[in-house]
Amino acid sequence: MIYIISGLPRSGTSLLMQIMKEGGKTIATDGERLADKNNPLGYYEVEGIMQKLKETPSCIDAYEGMVLKLICYGLPFLPPRNYKVVYIERNIGEVLASMEKMDGKKIPDQTAAALIQLNEKMKQHIQAREDMKALFVAHDKMITQDEQTLHSLQKFCDLQGDFANIINQDLYRNVRVHRNIAQTATNIPESSQEQMTLDKLRSLGYL
């Protein structure tokens, strides 16, 4: 069994990794990406994991019994196996605001629309795969320590101890940001959506 922590970038995947570690899980991280002002407690990831999986799918074998962070774009690169996926969903306005703060660039409506469509596409991908069991977690419920959300997380991942004590609500920034996206922004070819998504992931340091 391999646990996968996924979602859009800036949706709370690093916090979920911290929770997994606090709950007694062995997390996969190489320590290459250091903590910074955007993630003061660290990123908890394996550098270049998407490209590694794309080129050598069998590299996933090294993470048996561990928790691996993989942003949603990388999910299709996972070879058939036995996975438990915790997918975090955050208000898209908050996600976009966090991305903009991270790389200092305003996200055009077309790129925002491409990210929204990526999120929906990857959720459908998870549900279509027979080798993936999934738990979808709402970011706002997790950050406010909603009892039912934490119970579901504990049961799905078999977490131990007081894992919720790692959650620091002071780090919950960009709260309740609303973003209007022009309807015309969604009328773009799939190939263009793909390129916009890749460009944004690259600028955020995920590629």
C-alpha positions as CSV (number, residue, x, y, z in Angstrom):
1,M,0.0,0.0,0.0
2,I,1.2,3.5,-0.9
3,Y,-0.6,6.6,0.4
4,I,-0.7,9.5,-2.0
5,I,-1.4,13.0,-0.9
6,S,-2.7,15.1,-3.8
7,G,-4.6,18.1,-5.0
8,L,-3.9,21.4,-6.8
9,P,-0.7,23.2,-5.8
10,R,-1.2,25.5,-2.9
11,S,-4.3,23.6,-1.7
12,G,-2.8,22.2,1.5
13,T,-0.9,19.1,0.5
14,S,2.1,20.0,2.6
15,L,-0.1,20.4,5.7
16,L,-1.6,17.0,5.0
17,M,2.0,15.5,4.8
18,Q,2.7,17.1,8.2
19,I,-0.5,15.5,9.6
20,M,0.5,12.1,8.2
21,K,4.0,12.4,9.8
22,E,2.4,13.4,13.1
23,G,0.0,10.5,12.9
24,G,2.9,8.0,12.7
25,K,3.2,7.5,9.0
26,T,6.6,7.3,7.2
27,I,6.6,10.1,4.7
28,A,8.6,10.2,1.4
29,T,10.8,13.3,1.2
30,D,14.3,14.0,0.0
31,G,14.7,17.4,1.8
32,E,15.7,19.1,-1.4
33,R,13.0,21.8,-1.3
34,L,13.6,23.8,1.9
35,A,11.0,25.6,4.0
36,D,10.4,29.2,3.0
37,K,8.0,32.0,3.6
38,N,5.3,30.2,1.5
39,N,5.6,27.0,3.4
40,P,7.3,27.8,6.7
41,L,7.1,24.2,7.9
42,G,8.4,22.6,4.7
43,Y,7.2,21.1,1.5
44,Y,7.6,17.3,2.4
45,E,8.1,16.2,-1.2
46,V,10.4,14.3,-3.5
47,E,12.1,16.6,-6.0
48,G,11.1,15.9,-9.6
49,I,8.8,13.0,-8.7
50,M,6.4,13.5,-11.6
51,Q,9.2,13.3,-14.2
52,K,10.7,10.3,-12.4
53,L,7.3,8.5,-12.6
54,K,6.8,9.5,-16.2
55,E,10.2,8.2,-17.2
56,T,10.5,5.2,-14.9
57,P,7.1,4.2,-13.4
58,S,8.7,1.3,-11.5
59,C,10.4,3.9,-9.2
60,I,7.2,3.9,-7.3
61,D,8.3,0.6,-5.7
62,A,10.7,2.6,-3.5
63,Y,7.7,4.2,-1.7
64,E,5.9,1.0,-0.6
65,G,4.4,1.6,2.9
66,M,5.1,5.3,2.7
67,V,3.2,8.5,2.1
68,L,4.1,10.3,-1.1
69,K,3.0,13.8,-2.1
70,L,2.1,14.1,-5.7
71,I,0.2,17.2,-7.1
72,C,-2.8,16.1,-9.1
73,Y,-1.2,16.6,-12.5
74,G,1.0,13.6,-11.7
75,L,-1.7,11.1,-10.8
76,P,-2.0,9.6,-14.3
77,F,1.8,8.7,-14.2
78,L,1.2,6.3,-11.3
79,P,1.4,2.7,-12.6
80,P,-1.2,0.1,-11.6
81,R,-0.7,-0.8,-7.9
82,N,-2.6,-0.5,-4.6
83,Y,-3.1,3.2,-3.5
84,K,-4.9,5.2,-1.0
85,V,-5.3,8.7,-2.2
86,V,-6.1,11.7,0.1
87,Y,-7.2,14.5,-2.2
88,I,-7.6,17.9,-0.7
89,E,-9.9,20.5,-2.2
90,R,-9.6,24.2,-1.4
91,N,-11.6,27.2,-2.5
92,I,-10.3,28.0,-5.9
93,G,-10.0,31.7,-5.1
94,E,-7.8,30.9,-2.2
95,V,-5.7,28.6,-4.3
96,L,-5.2,31.2,-7.1
97,A,-4.4,33.9,-4.5
98,S,-1.8,31.7,-2.9
99,M,-0.2,30.9,-6.3
100,E,-0.1,34.6,-7.2
101,K,1.5,35.5,-3.9
102,M,4.1,32.7,-4.3
103,D,5.4,33.6,-7.7
104,G,4.3,37.2,-7.9
105,K,2.4,36.9,-11.1
106,K,-1.3,37.5,-11.8
107,I,-3.0,34.4,-13.1
108,P,-5.0,35.1,-16.3
109,D,-8.6,33.9,-16.4
110,Q,-7.7,31.3,-19.0
111,T,-5.0,29.7,-16.8
112,A,-7.3,29.8,-13.9
113,A,-10.0,28.0,-15.9
114,A,-7.4,25.4,-17.0
115,L,-6.5,24.7,-13.4
116,I,-10.2,24.3,-12.4
117,Q,-10.7,21.9,-15.3
118,L,-7.5,20.0,-14.3
119,N,-8.9,19.6,-10.8
120,E,-12.1,18.1,-12.0
121,K,-10.4,15.9,-14.5
122,M,-8.1,14.4,-11.9
123,K,-10.9,13.7,-9.5
124,Q,-12.6,11.8,-12.3
125,H,-9.4,10.0,-12.9
126,I,-9.1,8.8,-9.3
127,Q,-12.7,7.6,-9.3
128,A,-12.2,5.7,-12.5
129,R,-9.2,3.7,-11.3
130,E,-9.8,0.4,-9.6
131,D,-6.4,0.5,-7.9
132,M,-7.2,3.7,-6.0
133,K,-9.3,4.2,-2.9
134,A,-9.9,7.8,-2.3
135,L,-10.8,10.2,0.5
136,F,-11.7,13.8,-0.5
137,V,-10.9,16.3,2.2
138,A,-12.2,19.9,2.3
139,H,-9.3,22.3,3.2
140,D,-11.5,24.6,5.3
141,K,-12.9,21.7,7.3
142,M,-9.4,20.3,7.9
143,I,-7.8,23.6,9.0
144,T,-10.7,24.3,11.4
145,Q,-10.3,20.8,12.8
146,D,-13.8,19.7,11.9
147,E,-14.4,16.5,14.0
148,Q,-16.0,14.5,11.2
149,T,-13.2,15.4,8.8
150,L,-10.5,14.4,11.2
151,H,-12.2,11.2,12.1
152,S,-12.5,10.2,8.4
153,L,-8.8,11.1,7.9
154,Q,-7.8,9.0,11.0
155,K,-9.8,6.0,9.9
156,F,-8.8,6.1,6.2
157,C,-5.1,6.5,6.9
158,D,-5.0,4.6,10.3
159,L,-3.4,7.6,12.0
160,Q,-2.2,7.4,15.6
161,G,-2.1,9.9,18.5
162,D,-3.1,13.5,18.5
163,F,-2.1,14.2,14.9
164,A,-4.4,17.3,14.7
165,N,-2.1,19.3,17.0
166,I,0.2,20.0,14.1
167,I,-2.5,22.2,12.5
168,N,-1.8,25.9,12.9
169,Q,-4.7,28.1,11.9
170,D,-2.4,31.1,11.9
171,L,-0.9,29.8,8.7
172,Y,-4.3,29.8,7.0
173,R,-3.8,32.8,4.7
174,N,-5.8,34.0,1.7
175,V,-9.0,33.1,3.5
176,R,-12.3,33.3,1.6
177,V,-11.0,34.9,-1.5
178,H,-13.5,35.1,-4.3
179,R,-12.4,35.0,-7.9
180,N,-14.7,35.7,-10.9
181,I,-13.5,33.9,-14.0
182,A,-14.9,35.0,-17.4
183,Q,-17.0,32.4,-19.1
184,T,-15.0,32.9,-22.3
185,A,-11.9,31.8,-20.6
186,T,-13.2,28.2,-20.6
187,N,-13.5,28.2,-24.4
188,I,-10.0,27.2,-25.2
189,P,-8.6,24.1,-26.8
190,E,-7.5,21.2,-24.6
191,S,-3.9,21.4,-25.9
192,S,-3.8,25.1,-24.8
193,Q,-5.2,24.2,-21.4
194,E,-2.4,21.6,-21.0
195,Q,0.3,24.1,-21.9
196,M,-1.1,26.8,-19.5
197,T,-1.2,24.3,-16.7
198,L,2.4,23.1,-17.4
199,D,3.6,26.7,-17.5
200,K,2.1,27.5,-14.1
201,L,3.4,24.3,-12.5
202,R,6.8,25.2,-13.8
203,S,6.7,28.7,-12.4
204,L,5.7,27.4,-9.0
205,G,8.6,25.0,-9.0
206,Y,6.8,21.7,-9.5
207,L,8.4,20.9,-12.8
